[in-house]
Every structure is written in structure tokens, then in C-alpha cells.
Amino acid sequence: MPNPRLTGLGGGLFSGVLMFVIGCLDQLLFGASLTVYCVLFLPVCLLTALWVRAGDLLSAPVVVPIAFAVGLLPASEGGNGFGARLMGLVTALATQVGWLYAGTLVAAAAVLARGVRRAAARRQSVNRR
């Protein structure tokens, strides 16, 4: 498994671009099925939280909800105009908020686990000295 270390900005770009691509593919292959989009959001949240570097751990739970909204742009139902597209985005955000919270919780739990593990390793290295 790759072990990239993304900065906070890199994690945001990674998750945002990946969710936008997933939203486009969802629109193309499944006709904007929000269930498929939301289920695929969870692994993106986990990967973002696992691949962000230790100094930027707190950015992962912040950037994944933004990525969720970015990916909804192509996946949400809407008309041709700006107002119709905006209404579709707001409606999709309101109806899929449970998935949004679940993904943010997944990212926060992974960040918390990494932080606890990092603190324990630091404590062991101090005790060895």
C-alpha cells in the first residue's frame, strides 16, 4: 500500500479532485446516484486522513466536507441555469448530510487514532532516554 504524505493543502486537493472525478463518473455511469457517491465518499475520507502528514493531521476532518461539496457539483440534480444548479447542490447537501457527517467522523477517528499512536511513540522514546 502506498504511503504518501500529503500536506494539508495536498490533502484538500487530493480529496477534492478525487470526489469531483467520482461525482462526474457517478453522473455518467449511474445517472447521479447519490447513494453510490456517498458510499464512495467514505474511503476517500479514510485515505485522506491516513495519507496526510503528521504535522497537518487536523486539516483532514476540515477538508473532507469541502471535498464532498465539490464532488456534488456534477453529481447533484439540477437544471441548466445557475439557480437551478445551486438549488440542486443545496438539496443534495441537505438530504445527504448523514453521509457527510459519517465521512467527517471517519476522518476524525483516523486522525485521532494516528495522533494517539504518535503520542505513545513519542512517550516511549522519551522514556528510553
All heavy atoms as an XYZ file, in Angstrom:
935
protein
N       0.848     -1.180      0.000
C       0.000      0.000      0.000
C       0.891      1.239      0.000
O       1.847      1.316      0.764
C      -0.900     -0.018      1.228
C      -1.797      1.157      1.333
S      -3.358      0.662      2.032
C      -4.104      2.229      2.225
N       0.595      2.211     -0.839
C       1.432      3.406     -0.879
C       1.340      4.173      0.435
O       0.349      4.097      1.154
C       0.863      4.214     -2.040
C      -0.501      3.692     -2.262
C      -0.509      2.266     -1.787
N       2.386      4.891      0.729
C       2.441      5.645      1.971
C       2.796      7.105      1.686
O       3.806      7.601      2.171
C       3.469      5.008      2.911
C       3.333      5.522      4.313
O       2.320      6.090      4.684
N       4.366      5.345      5.096
N       1.986      7.800      0.881
C       2.307      9.199      0.603
C       2.046     10.062      1.827
O       1.248      9.705      2.696
C       1.367      9.566     -0.534
C       0.227      8.652     -0.382
C       0.769      7.378      0.204
N       2.727     11.147      1.911
C       2.497     12.110      2.979
C       2.106     13.433      2.344
O       2.924     14.119      1.744
C       3.744     12.275      3.847
C       4.015     11.088      4.703
C       2.901     10.925      5.730
N       2.951      9.605      6.343
C       1.904      8.864      6.582
N       0.706      9.252      6.251
N       2.020      7.701      7.161
N       0.840     13.753      2.464
C       0.288     14.965      1.865
C       0.294     16.099      2.877
O       0.064     15.880      4.066
C      -1.147     14.708      1.408
C      -1.361     13.572      0.411
C      -2.837     13.294      0.252
C      -0.742     13.924     -0.915
N       0.517     17.293      2.413
C       0.341     18.462      3.266
C      -1.159     18.691      3.442
O      -1.982     18.005      2.835
C       0.986     19.700      2.623
O       0.327     19.966      1.380
C       2.475     19.495      2.396
N      -1.519     19.659      4.245
C      -2.937     19.976      4.417
C      -3.565     20.398      3.101
O      -4.668     19.959      2.748
N      -2.861     21.238      2.343
C      -3.355     21.670      1.039
C      -3.398     20.494      0.069
O      -4.367     20.327     -0.681
C      -2.475     22.787      0.478
C      -2.833     23.306     -0.906
C      -4.230     23.896     -0.913
C      -1.809     24.311     -1.372
N      -2.383     19.645      0.110
C      -2.360     18.471     -0.757
C      -3.492     17.514     -0.438
O      -4.096     16.924     -1.340
N      -3.800     17.342      0.840
C      -4.928     16.500      1.228
C      -6.240     17.069      0.737
O      -7.131     16.333      0.300
N      -6.367     18.378      0.802
C      -7.573     19.025      0.288
C      -7.708     18.877     -1.215
O      -8.794     18.599     -1.731
N      -6.596     19.052     -1.927
C      -6.625     18.883     -3.381
C      -6.885     17.428     -3.759
O      -7.656     17.150     -4.676
C      -5.306     19.362     -3.990
C      -5.105     20.866     -4.014
C      -3.703     21.202     -4.487
C      -6.136     21.541     -4.884
N      -6.236     16.505     -3.048
C      -6.442     15.088     -3.313
C      -7.916     14.719     -3.154
O      -8.532     14.144     -4.057
C      -5.571     14.250     -2.373
C      -5.936     12.799     -2.329
C      -5.584     11.952     -3.359
C      -6.641     12.272     -1.256
C      -5.921     10.607     -3.333
C      -6.980     10.935     -1.212
C      -6.627     10.096     -2.259
N      -8.479     15.058     -2.013
C      -9.875     14.673     -1.764
C     -10.838     15.440     -2.666
O     -11.820     14.867     -3.153
C     -10.229     14.868     -0.288
O     -10.061     16.210      0.098
N     -10.572     16.709     -2.910
C     -11.461     17.497     -3.764
C     -11.481     17.017     -5.204
O     -12.543     16.852     -5.806
N     -10.301     16.772     -5.755
C     -10.223     16.303     -7.137
C     -10.811     14.894     -7.250
O     -11.553     14.595     -8.191
C      -8.766     16.349     -7.646
C      -8.596     15.603     -8.945
C      -8.307     17.794     -7.792
N     -10.479     14.036     -6.291
C     -10.996     12.672     -6.337
C     -12.525     12.655     -6.225
O     -13.199     11.916     -6.960
C     -10.373     11.835     -5.231
C     -10.577     10.333     -5.319
C     -10.084      9.780     -6.650
C      -9.853      9.650     -4.181
N     -13.091     13.466     -5.349
C     -14.552     13.499     -5.228
C     -15.199     14.122     -6.459
O     -16.286     13.712     -6.862
C     -14.967     14.260     -3.958
C     -14.685     13.505     -2.681
S     -15.262     11.799     -2.645
C     -17.009     11.980     -2.840
N     -14.545     15.084     -7.089
C     -15.081     15.654     -8.321
C     -15.100     14.600     -9.431
O     -16.088     14.478    -10.170
C     -14.276     16.882     -8.756
C     -14.872     17.607     -9.917
C     -15.947     18.462     -9.733
C     -14.380     17.429    -11.197
C     -16.522     19.128    -10.807
C     -14.943     18.082    -12.273
C     -16.010     18.939    -12.083
N     -14.021     13.826     -9.535
C     -13.965     12.750    -10.533
C     -15.028     11.692    -10.234
O     -15.713     11.209    -11.143
C     -12.547     12.137    -10.589
C     -12.525     10.848    -11.394
C     -11.560     13.139    -11.158
N     -15.172     11.340     -8.952
C     -16.205     10.375     -8.569
C     -17.596     10.919     -8.902
O     -18.457     10.190     -9.392
C     -16.082     10.002     -7.084
C     -14.852      9.133     -6.874
C     -17.331      9.300     -6.569
C     -14.523      8.863     -5.416
N     -17.813     12.206     -8.658
C     -19.100     12.819     -8.994
C     -19.377     12.788    -10.492
O     -20.496     12.506    -10.921
N     -18.340     13.055    -11.300
C     -18.509     13.001    -12.761
C     -18.790     11.580    -13.227
O     -19.668     11.364    -14.066
C     -17.256     13.547    -13.444
S     -17.034     15.322    -13.276
N     -18.040     10.612    -12.686
C     -18.273      9.217    -13.063
C     -19.639      8.733    -12.600
O     -20.304      7.964    -13.307
C     -17.169      8.326    -12.490
C     -15.800      8.456    -13.148
C     -14.774      7.638    -12.395
C     -15.865      8.050    -14.602
N     -20.061      9.180    -11.429
C     -21.381      8.818    -10.923
C     -22.475      9.372    -11.840
O     -23.440      8.672    -12.149
C     -21.542      9.344     -9.498
C     -22.885      9.000     -8.896
O     -23.374      7.879     -9.137
O     -23.443      9.855     -8.187
N     -22.306     10.586    -12.279
C     -23.271     11.194    -13.196
C     -23.300     10.435    -14.518
O     -24.368     10.160    -15.071
C     -22.911     12.665    -13.437
C     -23.735     13.368    -14.479
C     -25.162     13.592    -14.047
O     -25.482     13.586    -12.880
N     -26.039     13.782    -15.007
N     -22.123     10.058    -15.002
C     -22.018      9.395    -16.289
C     -22.513      7.946    -16.246
O     -23.276      7.510    -17.115
C     -20.560      9.429    -16.763
C     -20.251      8.822    -18.122
C     -20.874      9.663    -19.219
C     -18.755      8.729    -18.303
N     -22.103      7.200    -15.218
C     -22.392      5.769    -15.181
C     -23.706      5.417    -14.486
O     -24.377      4.467    -14.877
C     -21.249      5.024    -14.478
C     -19.874      5.119    -15.144
C     -18.821      4.450    -14.282
C     -19.913      4.515    -16.525
N     -24.045      6.152    -13.437
C     -25.206      5.786    -12.628
C     -26.318      6.819    -12.651
O     -27.277      6.703    -11.897
C     -24.773      5.536    -11.177
C     -23.750      4.450    -11.035
C     -22.440      4.756    -10.734
C     -24.094      3.120    -11.221
C     -21.486      3.763    -10.608
C     -23.158      2.121    -11.095
C     -21.837      2.442    -10.791
N     -26.191      7.843    -13.464
C     -27.243      8.851    -13.551
C     -27.397      9.655    -12.276
O     -28.505      9.931    -11.840
N     -26.292     10.022    -11.656
C     -26.258     10.841    -10.435
C     -26.909     10.142     -9.250
O     -27.745     10.703     -8.551
C     -26.896     12.208    -10.677
N     -26.505      8.917     -9.004
C     -26.979      8.191     -7.827
C     -26.219      8.698     -6.600
O     -25.019      8.454     -6.457
C     -26.739      6.691     -7.993
O     -26.969      6.028     -6.777
N     -26.909      9.411     -5.743
C     -26.252      9.976     -4.573
C     -25.820      8.902     -3.582
O     -24.865      9.103     -2.828
C     -27.162     10.998     -3.897
C     -27.371     12.281     -4.699
C     -28.299     13.229     -3.952
C     -26.053     12.971     -4.999
N     -26.473      7.760     -3.578
C     -26.065      6.673     -2.685
C     -24.688      6.155     -3.082
O     -23.825      5.963     -2.220
C     -27.091      5.534     -2.721
O     -28.375      6.068     -2.383
C     -26.722      4.429     -1.763
N     -24.463      5.939     -4.359
C     -23.150      5.487     -4.833
C     -22.094      6.533     -4.509
O     -21.003      6.221     -4.018
C     -23.189      5.197     -6.356
C     -21.795      4.934     -6.905
C     -24.113      4.046     -6.649
N     -22.410      7.785     -4.774
C     -21.476      8.877     -4.497
C     -21.106      8.916     -3.013
O     -19.936      9.036     -2.658
C     -22.106     10.207     -4.923
C     -21.276     11.401     -4.549
C     -20.193     11.774     -5.315
C     -21.570     12.158     -3.414
C     -19.418     12.860     -4.968
C     -20.801     13.237     -3.063
C     -19.729     13.587     -3.841
O     -18.950     14.664     -3.492
N     -22.093      8.807     -2.158
C     -21.850      8.911     -0.715
C     -21.094      7.709     -0.165
O     -20.255      7.861      0.727
C     -23.173      9.093      0.019
S     -23.946     10.683     -0.326
N     -21.378      6.526     -0.673
C     -20.641      5.342     -0.221
C     -19.170      5.460     -0.617
O     -18.279      5.098      0.155
C     -21.281      4.056     -0.792
C     -20.385      2.852     -0.611
C     -22.630      3.815     -0.130
N     -18.886      5.991     -1.795
C     -17.503      6.174     -2.223
C     -16.813      7.328     -1.503
O     -15.587      7.424     -1.526
C     -17.446      6.374     -3.734
C     -17.839      5.148     -4.554
C     -17.879      5.484     -6.040
C     -16.900      3.999     -4.288
N     -17.576      8.181     -0.872
C     -17.007      9.279     -0.103
C     -16.274      8.772      1.143
O     -15.248      9.330      1.536
C     -18.125     10.255      0.295
C     -17.723     11.344      1.228
C     -16.791     12.292      0.846
C     -18.283     11.444      2.491
C     -16.434     13.318      1.703
C     -17.930     12.456      3.351
C     -16.997     13.399      2.959
N     -16.772      7.701      1.745
C     -16.171      7.195      2.981
C     -14.727      6.736      2.807
O     -13.862      7.102      3.614
C     -17.054      6.095      3.574
C     -18.469      6.528      3.963
C     -19.254      5.340      4.479
C     -18.444      7.649      4.967
N     -14.389      5.936      1.771
C     -12.977      5.570      1.609
C     -12.078      6.764      1.281
O     -10.916      6.795      1.677
C     -12.971      4.568      0.457
C     -14.352      4.229      0.164
C     -15.240      5.200      0.852
N     -12.620      7.751      0.580
C     -11.829      8.945      0.290
C     -11.488      9.667      1.594
O     -10.360     10.133      1.780
C     -12.575      9.874     -0.696
C     -11.872     11.207     -0.834
C     -12.719      9.200     -2.045
N     -12.438      9.721      2.510
C     -12.188     10.341      3.812
C     -11.098      9.597      4.577
O     -10.195     10.210      5.154
C     -13.463     10.368      4.648
S     -14.725     11.447      4.017
N     -11.187      8.279      4.569
C     -10.194      7.472      5.278
C      -8.816      7.630      4.657
O      -7.822      7.820      5.375
C     -10.628      6.004      5.281
C      -9.714      5.062      6.057
C      -9.684      5.442      7.531
C     -10.171      3.638      5.886
N      -8.724      7.571      3.344
C      -7.429      7.729      2.682
C      -6.834      9.106      2.931
O      -5.630      9.238      3.150
C      -7.555      7.473      1.179
C      -7.759      6.033      0.758
C      -7.966      5.950     -0.746
C      -6.591      5.182      1.192
N      -7.654     10.124      2.891
C      -7.160     11.474      3.154
C      -6.600     11.569      4.565
O      -5.522     12.126      4.776
C      -8.278     12.511      2.952
O      -8.779     12.409      1.626
C      -7.778     13.922      3.191
N      -7.311     11.011      5.535
C      -6.847     11.066      6.929
C      -5.597     10.226      7.143
O      -4.753     10.574      7.974
C      -7.956     10.603      7.864
N      -5.447      9.146      6.414
C      -4.271      8.286      6.582
C      -3.049      8.826      5.850
O      -1.922      8.590      6.277
C      -4.573      6.872      6.094
C      -5.560      6.065      6.922
C      -5.805      4.710      6.275
C      -5.075      5.904      8.351
N      -3.260      9.541      4.763
C      -2.136      9.982      3.953
C      -1.665     11.388      4.250
O      -0.642     11.818      3.724
C      -2.479      9.858      2.481
C      -2.498      8.434      2.009
C      -2.095      7.333      2.693
C      -2.955      7.967      0.753
N      -2.276      6.209      1.942
C      -2.800      6.563      0.737
C      -3.481      8.591     -0.371
C      -3.139      5.785     -0.351
C      -3.829      7.809     -1.452
C      -3.655      6.421     -1.443
N      -2.373     12.134      5.066
C      -1.908     13.481      5.397
C      -0.740     13.347      6.386
O      -0.705     12.430      7.207
C      -3.065     14.346      5.959
C      -3.429     13.949      7.367
C      -2.750     15.808      5.877
N       0.240     14.214      6.276
C       1.405     14.083      7.142
C       1.054     14.466      8.574
O       0.034     15.116      8.838
C       2.577     14.883      6.601
C       2.337     16.323      6.462
C       3.497     17.039      5.853
N       3.232     18.454      6.081
C       4.070     19.415      5.894
N       5.252     19.153      5.442
N       3.737     20.641      6.149
N       1.909     14.045      9.484
C       1.605     14.172     10.909
C       1.419     15.623     11.345
O       0.593     15.908     12.208
C       2.699     13.507     11.732
N       2.145     16.536     10.766
C       2.017     17.938     11.149
C       0.717     18.580     10.719
O       0.321     19.611     11.254
N       0.048     17.983      9.770
C      -1.199     18.535      9.232
C      -2.397     17.651      9.532
O      -3.391     17.671      8.803
C      -1.084     18.714      7.716
C      -0.054     19.745      7.329
O       0.093     20.719      8.081
O       0.598     19.573      6.287
N      -2.339     16.887     10.600
C      -3.420     15.943     10.914
C      -4.776     16.623     11.061
O      -5.789     16.099     10.628
C      -3.100     15.179     12.198
C      -2.179     13.980     12.072
C      -1.915     13.372     13.440
C      -2.754     12.951     11.144
N      -4.794     17.774     11.663
C      -6.081     18.426     11.928
C      -6.763     18.962     10.673
O      -7.945     19.309     10.718
C      -5.900     19.550     12.945
C      -5.491     19.103     14.343
C      -5.300     20.306     15.252
C      -6.524     18.165     14.922
N      -6.040     19.003      9.570
C      -6.667     19.517      8.342
C      -7.574     18.484      7.679
O      -8.495     18.853      6.947
C      -5.592     19.971      7.352
O      -4.840     18.868      6.901
N      -7.341     17.203      7.914
C      -8.118     16.162      7.224
C      -9.620     16.244      7.520
O     -10.429     16.208      6.589
C      -7.567     14.782      7.551
N     -10.051     16.347      8.791
C     -11.500     16.439      9.020
C     -12.111     17.750      8.524
O     -13.327     17.864      8.410
C     -11.649     16.338     10.540
C     -10.377     15.779     11.031
C      -9.329     16.169     10.041
N     -11.273     18.728      8.207
C     -11.779     20.006      7.709
C     -11.973     19.968      6.196
O     -12.960     20.493      5.676
C     -10.821     21.151      8.111
C     -11.227     22.460      7.470
C     -10.743     21.278      9.617
N     -11.046     19.316      5.487
C     -11.108     19.369      4.029
C     -12.083     18.364      3.421
O     -12.566     18.583      2.307
C      -9.704     19.193      3.393
C      -8.783     20.302      3.827
C      -9.115     17.839      3.676
N     -12.392     17.282      4.129
C     -13.278     16.285      3.511
C     -14.720     16.782      3.308
O     -15.318     16.455      2.285
C     -13.226     14.921      4.242
C     -11.870     14.264      4.047
C     -13.557     15.017      5.689
N     -15.294     17.577      4.206
C     -16.628     18.111      3.879
C     -16.605     19.067      2.684
O     -17.563     19.111      1.901
C     -17.063     18.851      5.147
C     -16.232     18.291      6.226
C     -14.939     17.891      5.594
N     -15.515     19.799      2.535
C     -15.386     20.677      1.367
C     -15.313     19.843      0.096
O     -15.942     20.159     -0.912
C     -14.151     21.583      1.524
C     -14.328     22.495      2.736
C     -13.906     22.403      0.262
C     -13.084     23.234      3.157
N     -14.558     18.737      0.157
C     -14.452     17.845     -0.996
C     -15.807     17.221     -1.322
O     -16.134     17.019     -2.497
C     -13.417     16.758     -0.720
N     -16.594     16.915     -0.303
C     -17.936     16.373     -0.520
C     -18.772     17.350     -1.334
O     -19.442     16.959     -2.296
C     -18.596     16.090      0.831
C     -19.929     15.411      0.743
C     -20.008     14.042      0.603
C     -21.107     16.132      0.821
C     -21.240     13.393      0.527
C     -22.333     15.511      0.750
C     -22.404     14.129      0.602
N     -18.720     18.612     -0.970
C     -19.493     19.628     -1.687
C     -18.973     19.833     -3.103
O     -19.762     20.007     -4.039
C     -19.463     20.941     -0.914
N     -17.660     19.788     -3.278
C     -17.078     19.952     -4.618
C     -17.515     18.807     -5.527
O     -17.867     19.016     -6.690
C     -15.538     20.034     -4.533
C     -14.889     19.890     -5.887
C     -15.117     21.346     -3.887
N     -17.510     17.601     -5.008
C     -17.917     16.451     -5.808
C     -19.397     16.429     -6.126
O     -19.823     15.796     -7.099
N     -20.191     17.087     -5.309
C     -21.632     17.139     -5.573
C     -21.984     18.042     -6.745
O     -23.091     17.945     -7.281
C     -22.388     17.614     -4.333
C     -22.750     16.560     -3.310
C     -23.485     17.202     -2.136
C     -23.578     15.449     -3.894
N     -21.088     18.915     -7.136
C     -21.389     19.816     -8.253
C     -21.822     19.049     -9.504
O     -22.869     19.359    -10.075
C     -20.197     20.722     -8.548
C     -19.918     21.792     -7.493
C     -18.610     22.501     -7.792
C     -21.060     22.780     -7.420
N     -21.056     18.046     -9.967
C     -21.546     17.319    -11.140
C     -22.589     16.249    -10.804
O     -23.352     15.848    -11.672
C     -20.282     16.671    -11.715
C     -19.369     16.531    -10.560
C     -19.671     17.686     -9.649
N     -22.624     15.785     -9.566
C     -23.498     14.662     -9.220
C     -24.906     15.084     -8.818
O     -25.818     14.270     -8.836
C     -22.880     13.841     -8.085
N     -25.096     16.327     -8.446
C     -26.414     16.748     -7.968
C     -27.349     17.025     -9.140
O     -26.925     17.418    -10.219
C     -26.292     17.994     -7.087
O     -25.763     19.065     -7.831
N     -28.618     16.802     -8.879
C     -29.642     17.069     -9.886
C     -29.851     18.574     -9.969
O     -29.888     19.271     -8.969
C     -30.954     16.396     -9.493
C     -30.878     14.888     -9.431
C     -30.786     14.243    -10.800
O     -31.314     14.825    -11.767
O     -30.179     13.175    -10.884
N     -29.996     19.067    -11.142
C     -30.245     20.488    -11.320
C     -30.549     20.789    -12.773
O     -30.287     19.988    -13.667
N     -31.060     21.961    -12.992
C     -31.390     22.367    -14.355
C     -30.194     22.979    -15.055
O     -29.042     22.776    -14.681
N     -30.488     23.776    -16.062
C     -29.428     24.375    -16.864
C     -28.918     25.678    -16.291
O     -27.802     26.061    -16.552
C     -29.922     24.598    -18.296
C     -30.173     23.290    -19.009
O     -29.554     22.281    -18.689
N     -31.089     23.308    -19.961
N     -29.710     26.371    -15.525
C     -29.309     27.666    -15.016
C     -28.504     27.571    -13.731
O     -28.433     26.532    -13.073
N     -27.910     28.695    -13.364
C     -27.102     28.756    -12.148
C     -27.959     28.532    -10.901
O     -27.581     27.795    -10.000
C     -26.392     30.112    -12.060
C     -25.623     30.302    -10.786
C     -24.418     29.653    -10.589
C     -26.118     31.119     -9.773
C     -23.703     29.814     -9.418
C     -25.415     31.287     -8.591
C     -24.202     30.637     -8.416
N     -29.115     29.149    -10.868
C     -30.004     28.993     -9.713
C     -30.491     27.568     -9.539
O     -30.567     27.056     -8.419
N     -30.823     26.910    -10.638
C     -31.282     25.519    -10.567
C     -30.161     24.599    -10.116
O     -30.375     23.678     -9.320
C     -31.815     25.074    -11.923
N     -28.947     24.841    -10.593
C     -27.796     24.028    -10.202
C     -27.483     24.252     -8.720
O     -27.193     23.314     -7.988
C     -26.596     24.376    -11.072
C     -25.343     23.601    -10.772
C     -25.497     22.127    -10.912
N     -25.494     21.718    -12.284
C     -25.598     20.457    -12.661
N     -25.705     19.502    -11.785
N     -25.619     20.146    -13.930
N     -27.570     25.497     -8.268
C     -27.332     25.815     -6.859
C     -28.386     25.179     -5.971
O     -28.067     24.636     -4.905
C     -27.302     27.332     -6.655
C     -27.015     27.823     -5.248
C     -25.603     27.411     -4.819
C     -27.171     29.334     -5.176
N     -29.639     25.205     -6.403
C     -30.714     24.578     -5.634
C     -30.516     23.074     -5.552
O     -30.746     22.458     -4.508
C     -32.080     24.900     -6.244
C     -33.234     24.392     -5.418
S     -33.263     25.018     -3.736
C     -33.666     26.707     -4.008
N     -30.069     22.454     -6.634
C     -29.776     21.025     -6.618
C     -28.640     20.686     -5.667
O     -28.690     19.675     -4.956
N     -27.616     21.534     -5.628
C     -26.492     21.328     -4.718
C     -26.924     21.456     -3.265
O     -26.595     20.611     -2.422
C     -25.376     22.324     -5.025
C     -24.155     22.286     -4.112
C     -23.415     20.974     -4.264
C     -23.246     23.457     -4.414
N     -27.699     22.476     -2.961
C     -28.171     22.680     -1.592
C     -29.098     21.544     -1.162
O     -29.008     21.040     -0.035
C     -28.868     24.060     -1.463
C     -29.571     24.203     -0.128
C     -27.855     25.181     -1.650
N     -29.948     21.106     -2.055
C     -30.843     19.987     -1.745
C     -30.057     18.709     -1.495
O     -30.339     17.965     -0.550
C     -31.853     19.778     -2.887
O     -32.584     20.986     -3.081
C     -32.801     18.640     -2.589
N     -29.061     18.442     -2.332
C     -28.236     17.246     -2.150
C     -27.462     17.312     -0.835
O     -27.350     16.306     -0.125
C     -27.282     17.081     -3.330
N     -26.940     18.467     -0.501
C     -26.242     18.614      0.782
C     -27.185     18.379      1.954
O     -26.826     17.738      2.938
C     -25.609     20.005      0.897
C     -24.313     20.218      0.142
C     -23.933     21.688      0.157
C     -23.202     19.380      0.735
N     -28.408     18.876      1.845
C     -29.367     18.719      2.938
C     -29.842     17.282      3.089
O     -30.016     16.793      4.206
C     -30.563     19.639      2.706
N     -30.034     16.592      1.977
C     -30.565     15.230      2.067
C     -29.482     14.195      2.358
O     -29.789     13.115      2.844
C     -31.293     14.833      0.771
O     -30.386     14.944     -0.327
C     -32.508     15.711      0.547
N     -28.239     14.510      2.091
C     -27.147     13.553      2.296
C     -26.251     13.942      3.471
O     -25.104     13.522      3.549
C     -26.305     13.445      1.017
C     -27.085     13.073     -0.208
C     -27.857     11.772     -0.046
O     -27.355     10.809      0.516
N     -29.088     11.751     -0.540
N     -26.776     14.717      4.385
C     -25.967     15.215      5.499
C     -25.497     14.087      6.413
O     -24.425     14.180      7.013
C     -26.736     16.320      6.275
C     -27.865     15.737      7.087
C     -25.787     17.122      7.132
N     -26.237     13.015      6.516
C     -25.801     11.880      7.324
C     -24.510     11.274      6.800
O     -23.606     10.926      7.565
N     -24.418     11.125      5.486
C     -23.188     10.621      4.871
C     -22.038     11.607      5.070
O     -20.896     11.194      5.294
C     -23.399     10.371      3.387
C     -24.260      9.201      3.103
C     -25.583      9.227      2.759
C     -23.884      7.827      3.127
N     -26.045      7.950      2.572
C     -25.022      7.068      2.780
C     -22.690      7.161      3.405
C     -25.002      5.686      2.708
C     -22.672      5.776      3.320
C     -23.808      5.059      2.983
N     -22.342     12.880      4.973
C     -21.318     13.906      5.180
C     -20.768     13.825      6.596
O     -19.548     13.849      6.806
C     -21.913     15.287      4.906
C     -21.013     16.495      5.155
C     -19.780     16.434      4.273
C     -21.785     17.769      4.912
N     -21.640     13.708      7.581
C     -21.193     13.569      8.964
C     -20.431     12.260      9.173
O     -19.432     12.232      9.896
C     -22.376     13.632      9.928
C     -22.971     15.004     10.086
C     -24.294     15.156     10.460
C     -22.230     16.152      9.870
C     -24.862     16.404     10.624
C     -22.781     17.399     10.025
C     -24.096     17.524     10.399
O     -24.649     18.762     10.556
N     -20.882     11.184      8.548
C     -20.201      9.896      8.696
C     -18.785      9.958      8.130
O     -17.834      9.462      8.757
C     -20.998      8.797      8.008
N     -18.611     10.564      6.977
C     -17.277     10.701      6.400
C     -16.367     11.578      7.229
O     -15.185     11.269      7.414
N     -16.921     12.653      7.751
C     -16.131     13.521      8.618
C     -15.752     12.793      9.897
O     -14.625     12.923     10.390
C     -16.921     14.806      8.940
O     -17.328     15.417      7.711
C     -16.091     15.773      9.736
N     -16.663     11.987     10.421
C     -16.369     11.190     11.614
C     -15.297     10.142     11.334
O     -14.415      9.910     12.169
C     -17.645     10.532     12.123
C     -17.535      9.748     13.429
C     -17.134     10.681     14.568
C     -18.842      9.059     13.740
N     -15.336      9.513     10.171
C     -14.304      8.544      9.786
C     -12.937      9.228      9.739
O     -11.946      8.710     10.266
C     -14.647      7.891      8.424
C     -13.451      7.182      7.822
C     -15.802      6.938      8.576
N     -12.882     10.397      9.113
C     -11.613     11.127      9.033
C     -11.140     11.553     10.425
O      -9.954     11.423     10.747
C     -11.764     12.350      8.128
N     -12.050     12.036     11.259
C     -11.671     12.467     12.611
C     -11.198     11.290     13.458
O     -10.226     11.413     14.218
C     -12.847     13.167     13.284
N     -11.843     10.139     13.323
C     -11.426      8.962     14.090
C     -10.048      8.485     13.648
O      -9.208      8.112     14.486
C     -12.450      7.841     13.932
N      -9.783      8.493     12.349
C      -8.467      8.090     11.855
C      -7.387      9.065     12.312
O      -6.289      8.657     12.708
C      -8.481      7.989     10.337
N      -7.702     10.342     12.289
C      -6.752     11.351     12.760
C      -6.503     11.187     14.253
O      -5.358     11.270     14.718
C      -7.275     12.773     12.426
C      -6.564     13.837     13.217
C      -7.140     13.030     10.938
N      -7.545     10.948     15.010
C      -7.400     10.750     16.453
C      -6.549      9.517     16.746
O      -5.664      9.556     17.608
C      -8.770     10.623     17.108
C      -8.790     10.491     18.623
C      -8.200     11.736     19.261
C     -10.203     10.266     19.107
N      -6.792      8.431     16.029
C      -6.002      7.212     16.232
C      -4.537      7.449     15.876
O      -3.634      6.997     16.604
C      -6.574      6.072     15.397
N      -4.291      8.146     14.795
C      -2.896      8.452     14.435
C      -2.233      9.360     15.463
O      -1.062      9.195     15.781
C      -2.841      9.128     13.062
C      -3.030      8.174     11.916
C      -2.844      8.865     10.592
N      -1.490      9.384     10.484
C      -1.123     10.288      9.575
N      -2.000     10.767      8.725
N       0.118     10.715      9.532
N      -2.980     10.312     15.977
C      -2.421     11.211     16.992
C      -2.101     10.492     18.288
O      -1.056     10.741     18.903
N      -2.977      9.597     18.717
C      -2.726      8.828     19.945
C      -1.521      7.925     19.748
O      -0.655      7.817     20.621
C      -3.988      8.018     20.333
C      -3.681      6.975     21.381
C      -5.085      8.959     20.797
N      -1.445      7.293     18.596
C      -0.299      6.419     18.310
C       1.004      7.209     18.265
O       2.031      6.768     18.766
C      -0.539      5.713     16.982
C       0.439      4.629     16.699
C       0.024      3.851     15.472
N       1.195      3.802     14.602
C       1.162      3.736     13.306
N       0.013      3.713     12.687
N       2.258      3.671     12.617
N       0.950      8.388     17.694
C       2.133      9.252     17.618
C       2.566      9.702     19.009
O       3.748      9.724     19.333
C       1.805     10.445     16.733
C       2.929     11.367     16.492
C       2.488     12.465     15.535
N       3.532     13.455     15.414
C       3.327     14.717     15.204
N       2.098     15.162     15.069
N       4.324     15.557     15.113
N       1.603     10.053     19.853
C       1.931     10.482     21.219
C       2.514      9.336     22.031
O       3.459      9.530     22.811
C       0.681     11.045     21.901
N       1.989      8.131     21.856
C       2.519      6.972     22.578
C       3.943      6.659     22.135
O       4.807      6.334     22.967
C       1.618      5.762     22.357
N       4.206      6.764     20.842
C       5.563      6.527     20.350
C       6.528      7.584     20.875
O       7.670      7.279     21.239
C       5.568      6.518     18.827
N       6.068      8.818     20.942
C       6.920      9.890     21.475
C       7.190      9.668     22.951
O       8.308      9.876     23.428
C       6.241     11.237     21.256
C       7.152     12.403     21.557
C       6.522     13.765     21.301
N       5.706     13.783     20.107
C       4.515     14.368     20.036
N       4.018     14.960     21.089
N       3.843     14.372     18.916
N       6.185      9.220     23.685
C       6.353      8.969     25.120
C       7.338      7.828     25.350
O       8.177      7.891     26.256
C       5.004      8.635     25.753
C       5.070      8.599     27.270
C       3.703      8.400     27.932
N       2.693      9.299     27.393
C       1.525      8.889     26.879
N       1.227      7.608     26.849
N       0.659      9.742     26.431
N       7.265      6.783     24.528
C       8.215      5.662     24.663
C       9.636      6.101     24.339
O      10.570      5.646     25.009
C       7.800      4.506     23.758
C       6.656      3.708     24.299
C       6.328      2.528     23.392
O       6.843      2.412     22.284
N       5.469      1.652     23.876
N       9.806      6.947     23.353
C      11.155      7.388     23.011
C      11.731      8.287     24.106
O      12.941      8.258     24.355
C      11.158      8.101     21.679
O      10.498      9.345     21.764
N      10.907      9.048     24.795
C      11.381      9.886     25.906
C      11.746      9.011     27.087
O      12.739      9.252     27.787
C      10.300     10.928     26.287
C      10.627     11.614     27.588
C      10.142     11.941     25.169
N      10.969      7.970     27.346
C      11.242      7.062     28.474
C      12.511      6.256     28.250
O      13.133      5.825     29.220
C      10.065      6.125     28.709
C       8.874      6.874     29.280
O       9.022      7.964     29.828
N       7.690      6.283     29.158
N      12.913      6.007     27.038
C      14.119      5.234     26.730
C      15.386      6.024     27.042
O      16.419      5.472     27.272
C      14.127      4.797     25.292
C      13.144      3.724     24.996
C      13.228      3.308     23.563
N      12.084      2.485     23.216
C      11.670      2.257     22.004
N      12.314      2.781     20.985
N      10.633      1.495     21.766
N      15.298      7.319     26.992
C      16.479      8.178     27.194
C      16.860      8.195     28.600
O      17.009      8.065     29.553
C      16.204      9.609     26.739
C      16.028      9.682     25.258
C      15.786     11.095     24.873
N      15.377     11.139     23.458
C      14.978     12.216     22.853
N      14.948     13.358     23.465
N      14.632     12.188     21.608
